[in-house]
Amino acid sequence: MIQQFKIENLQDVEKFLRYVIEPQGLSIGMCFHPDDDFGDYIKENGERAFSGEDAATLNKYINDCFIVCEQSNADIYELALQYVKAA
């Protein structure tokens, strides 16, 4: 089960990105890109990483992140890259 988020500000965006990228969260790590559909992530065994429902929820969260970043004049790609490099 994925964690629930409310993406309303840059702190929420950063929290979500850390959850997606870092090992204590979804652990996507260096494979993560903000433009990717969460339904396209595949495990090493060939199975989908997320159910259709979970992928839709995660896609909604990342879309909310794009909106908040645009409103805040922040670069979501740069934010994500920070966490990917740290992972």
BELWO-V419534 format. One record per run of one state. SS is the DSSP state (hx for helix, st for strand, lp for the rest). FROM is the first residue (numbers start at 1). TO is the last residue. If there is no record, write none. Layout:
BEGIN
{{SS;FROM;TO} {SS;FROM;TO}}
END
This chain:
BEGIN
{{lp;1;9} {hx;10;21} {lp;22;28} {hx;29;31} {lp;32;37} {hx;38;40} {lp;41;41} {st;42;42} {lp;43;47} {st;48;48} {lp;49;51} {hx;52;71} {lp;72;75} {hx;76;86} {lp;87;87}}
END
